[in-house]
Amino acid sequence: GRRLRPSSATLFPYTTLFRSIAQQFEVREALELQAARLASRRRDPAVFAELAESFGHATETLAAGGTDAYYAVVARFDEAMDDAVANPAMRQALESVRVHLVRARRLAQDNPDRLLQAAAEHRLICEAVRDGDAELAASATAVHLRGSLTTITATLQQRAADQNTPGPDRPTQEGA
């Protein structure tokens, strides 16, 4: 039988979207690794101790309040990092990248295992910042960002494949 190949018309939006997301992640990585280092030097340890504890209860948070409750903790984390960095120019740059990635970031909400892994990563970042360990904070941030990008990429690839799978509402295309 013939192999069904994705049409370029279907893949184009995903290819363009992935390229844009990958570029935003390059900027995000540069900014957030430096932010983690700076936050580790300028932080209020109590703030990051409380956040580490919150991320440690991610299973309960997701069960009780769903993804909205989890993302509220993430928003507190972002705010605490921004406050600890104490650099308005970096805060503005980070907020710009976050705005562009908010929809991509939410792709993980369909993946509860990834949310729990991200919570563990956030917890490690918080613990490193709390302890003033700039390099561990930066390394943990790098691991977290890689995991996020990997999840987003896999989700987009799956969605593209799903759109190209023949079914009752999507017959095969002749000449594809």
Salt bridges, closest charged atoms under 4 A:
GLU32 OE2 - ARG28 NE 2.89
GLU50 OE2 - ARG76 NH2 2.76
ASP68 OD1 - ARG106 NH1 3.57
ASP78 OD2 - ARG98 NE 3.74
ASP78 OD2 - ARG105 NH1 3.19
GLU79 OE2 - ARG91 NH2 2.65
ASP82 OD2 - ARG91 NE 3.93
ASP82 OD2 - ARG98 NH1 2.82
ASP83 OD1 - ARG91 NH2 3.10
GLU95 OE2 - ARG91 NE 3.45
ASP110 OD2 - ARG159 NH2 3.46
GLU121 OE1 - ARG114 NH2 2.81
GLU121 OE1 - HIS144 ND1 2.72
GLU127 OE2 - ARG123 NE 3.13
ASP131 OD1 - ARG130 NE 2.79
GLU135 OE2 - ARG37 NE 3.17
ASP169 OD1 - ARG170 NH1 3.37
